[in-house]
Amino acid sequence: MMHSKDKYEVNPQSRATLSDRLSSYYGNFRSILLGRRSTYDVDETFPTADDSHPSTFKEKETVAEEISLRPKCLDLQRTMNREAHRTCSYEIPNLILRRGQTFDMSIAFDRVFSEQDDTFTLQFVTGRKPMQSKGTVISVHKAREVNPGSWGYQITEIDEKKVSIKVCTSASAIVGKYQLFVDTVHKLKDGASQKCRYCHPDDIFVIFNPWCVGDSVYLEEETHREEFVLNETGRIWMGTVGKFCVRPWNFAQFDDVCLMAALSMMEKSELGDPARGNPLLVVKALSRVINNNERDGGVLVGNWSGKYDDGISPYAWNGSSSILEEFLKKRKGVKYGQCWTFSAIATTVFRALGIPTRCITNFRSAHDSDYSIQIDNFWTPEGRPRKMMDDTIWDFHVWNESWFRRPDLPEGYDGWQAFDPTPQECYEGVFTCGPCPVRAIRNGDLYLGYDTKFLFAEVNGDRVFWTVDSEGNMTPVFKDIDVVGKFMSTKAVNTISRDDVTSKYKHETDSIEKADVITKANGFCGRTDVTIQKPSASDVVFSLSGDVQKSGDMEIELKMANNSEEPRIVEVYMIAVATKYTAVPLIELKESNSTNVLEPRKDSVSSLSLKGTEYLSTLDADSHISLYVMATVKETSQVYLKREIYRVEQPNLELKTEGSAVVGKPFDVIVKLVNPLSVPLTGGSLCMEGPGMVKPSSVKIKKSIGPNEEFRETIQVKPRRAGRREIIASFQCKQLCNVTGVVEVDVVNESKN
């Protein structure tokens, strides 16, 4: 008799990893997937090539071989089962099952099946070293009726040599690639038995199941499952407070490379086989390998420098599948990404694995590595900003949420779990953050771990302004209350509009609940309040107004109203600085000094103006303008300090299709752009893609586009799959980036006349 260890043991030295195998035959990857059945390299120590045919094992040498029960073939009824499991959109042609759900199959034997004398067992085998003790060899036995969410099968029909069965997988099954064996036993009259094994040649994939109540990723509302699991495109919010811009994104989780990339990343993460059924451990492990850094290589290399000549600009990507395809081809980090691309890759990978996932944008996101919930900005006593000393508040930052239960935590923390695949801080030797319950962030439960402190500090915090003298002595002079964690945004269900989820992360600013949460959080992070010395009077009211026009021209005014019965002298200093969205200052653009004499009950204005022609052609396209303002009332020592972000409003691309969209046949997409700036657009390029589309090459635009000039380009797109699709285009040049457009198209299969 053959023992489990002998049947399934894998020799680690002789077995290539999934990542290695994917890379070695990636040149034929699509032809393998789309042209014939997929086997994905049956392991040497599993029953191999010839094992797809039945083999016989005798308990007695005298047993007549011809009476054994031999499986000839299995019909996995892929079309019907994939439809029932909502996996028919995956371009990989194999059977893809959502765990905890039944599926139908039939077995054809070489002779008539006898329920009295014949039995068979299904063996589902996965992992690097399959063992029953590790749950990577699962023996599935006959049951009178299958129990939903548990391993088992029942016979539904016997038609002589053909046996039809209904099989159910466990709701906690390991997620990944399986081989399926059929072990048959024929009982002889003398009490002996004859055994036979059949190995099905095609791999089966098992993924998480948000439709199964027993699965820890179960999501109750169907509209939410459609949005956060099945929707192939989405929207990611970017920009600044007061001037949002939205980035369409092609998640493309059903494209052929995405599920294979997710499994390859699981191998790279070295997550243990039994742990691959736990969404908490899967999310934590894979979010770590999404980012590529010097500590642990991963999918995408981060770059915030503005210099991307040796790769692709983060703004040039339109979707995840292009990044994952290059990762599988080259087996090294893809250049380049920033926070929204890291987040988008995470959404693709986890939706491909069946975990409900979405992108979350936090405007004014604090980078608070000491968890003090205090953002410090520094000025000289003369009113000049000390920019390089400042704590950073990113204009926006994008992370993720995934939905699953948390049996590892006290009751009440199930639901959306926040995590951040962007490499910001190193914890325990790796760049990782989360997943922590969103509810824990809202309630200030920082003791729970999972980087709850860091995420809490990103959405809560006051900004304290300090003056620093020549000897380094610091004095707090002004405080902005609750300046971070604004307009937290994700795509709304079933629409392309913005869903504000700020209330899920924090209480209202002036509420009693918010005060209690901050007090609790301060106790965990050891923060002490900063005392601001009050001026002798605060009788001048300040208000800042103005914006950047579409042309790039900027006009900012600081209005001052003297509400006292005495004159006031106000010293005002303003400076405009080119800045990254991560708050890293670049170059000073323009400054303004003024001394304003305010008569009793009178107003005055101090302004700063900046023409687009003065700066647009000298900065990186992904730079914004930071305006620093300091006003000091001479008589009372009242101080007004402000730092505001301004950005040029991005134009939209207009997209229109020509011709019918038929699978396998190209059609035209016409792109139109009008330059709104006061300077020409130079060094432009145009990229386009959509889910289930053959990706066209990037189009380089050789000539410049003058102010108010219209640009048109026609690009051919060829669909691979039928259905309603969004086609996403993006334009970037030296002066502008993140210019996007979307058009919907109904792709049909070619009619067969």
HELIX and SHEET records of a PDB file:
HELIX    1   1 SER A    4  TYR A    8  1                                   5    
HELIX    2   2 LEU A   18  SER A   24  1                                   7    
HELIX    3   3 TYR A   26  ASN A   28  5                                   3    
HELIX    4   4 PHE A   29  GLY A   35  1                                   7    
HELIX    5   5 ALA A   49  SER A   52  5                                   4    
HELIX    6   6 GLU A   65  ILE A   67  5                                   3    
HELIX    7   7 ARG A   78  ALA A   84  1                                   7    
HELIX    8   8 GLN A  132  LYS A  134  5                                   3    
HELIX    9   9 GLU A  222  ARG A  225  1                                   4    
HELIX   10  10 GLU A  226  LEU A  230  3                                   5    
HELIX   11  11 ASP A  256  SER A  269  1                                  14    
HELIX   12  12 ASP A  273  GLY A  277  5                                   5    
HELIX   13  13 PRO A  279  ILE A  290  1                                  12    
HELIX   14  14 PRO A  314  ALA A  316  5                                   3    
HELIX   15  15 SER A  320  LYS A  330  1                                  11    
HELIX   16  16 CYS A  339  ALA A  352  1                                  14    
HELIX   17  17 LYS A  387  MET A  389  5                                   3    
HELIX   18  18 VAL A  438  ASN A  443  1                                   6    
HELIX   19  19 LEU A  446  LEU A  448  5                                   3    
HELIX   20  20 THR A  452  VAL A  459  1                                   8    
HELIX   21  21 THR A  502  TYR A  505  1                                   4    
HELIX   22  22 ILE A  512  CYS A  525  1                                  14    
HELIX   23  23 GLY A  612  GLU A  614  5                                   3    
SHEET    1   A 5 SER A  55  LYS A  58  0                                        
SHEET    2   A 5 SER A 193  CYS A 199 -1                                        
SHEET    3   A 5 GLY A 176  LYS A 187 -1                                        
SHEET    4   A 5 ASP A 118  VAL A 125 -1                                        
SHEET    5   A 5 VAL A 137  VAL A 140 -1                                        
SHEET    1   B 5 SER A  55  LYS A  58  0                                        
SHEET    2   B 5 SER A 193  CYS A 199 -1                                        
SHEET    3   B 5 GLY A 176  LYS A 187 -1                                        
SHEET    4   B 5 ILE A 204  ILE A 207 -1                                        
SHEET    5   B 5 LEU A  95  ARG A  98  1                                        
SHEET    1   C 4 PRO A  71  ASP A  75  0                                        
SHEET    2   C 4 THR A 102  PHE A 109 -1                                        
SHEET    3   C 4 LYS A 162  CYS A 168 -1                                        
SHEET    4   C 4 GLY A 152  ASP A 159 -1                                        
SHEET    1   D 2 THR A 233  THR A 240  0                                        
SHEET    2   D 2 LYS A 243  ASN A 250 -1                                        
SHEET    1   E 3 ASN A 291  ASN A 292  0                                        
SHEET    2   E 3 LEU A 300  GLY A 302  1                                        
SHEET    3   E 3 VAL A 334  GLY A 337  1                                        
SHEET    1   F 6 CYS A 436  PRO A 437  0                                        
SHEET    2   F 6 GLY A 415  PHE A 419 -1                                        
SHEET    3   F 6 THR A 392  PHE A 404 -1                                        
SHEET    4   F 6 THR A 357  HIS A 367 -1                                        
SHEET    5   F 6 LYS A 486  LYS A 491 -1                                        
SHEET    6   F 6 ARG A 498  ASP A 500 -1                                        
SHEET    1   G 3 GLN A 374  TRP A 379  0                                        
SHEET    2   G 3 ASP A 462  VAL A 468  1                                        
SHEET    3   G 3 MET A 474  ASP A 480 -1                                        
SHEET    1   H 2 CYS A 426  TYR A 427  0                                        
SHEET    2   H 2 VAL A 430  PHE A 431 -1                                        
SHEET    1   I 3 VAL A 540  VAL A 548  0                                        
SHEET    2   I 3 MET A 554  ASN A 562 -1                                        
SHEET    3   I 3 ASP A 603  LEU A 610 -1                                        
SHEET    1   J 4 PRO A 585  LEU A 598  0                                        
SHEET    2   J 4 ARG A 568  LYS A 580 -1                                        
SHEET    3   J 4 SER A 623  VAL A 633 -1                                        
SHEET    4   J 4 VAL A 639  TYR A 646 -1                                        
SHEET    1   K 4 GLU A 654  GLU A 658  0                                        
SHEET    2   K 4 PHE A 667  VAL A 674 -1                                        
SHEET    3   K 4 GLU A 710  PRO A 719 -1                                        
SHEET    4   K 4 MET A 693  VAL A 694 -1                                        
SHEET    1   L 4 VAL A 699  ILE A 701  0                                        
SHEET    2   L 4 GLY A 684  GLU A 689 -1                                        
SHEET    3   L 4 GLY A 723  GLN A 732 -1                                        
SHEET    4   L 4 VAL A 739  VAL A 747 -1                                        
END                                                                             
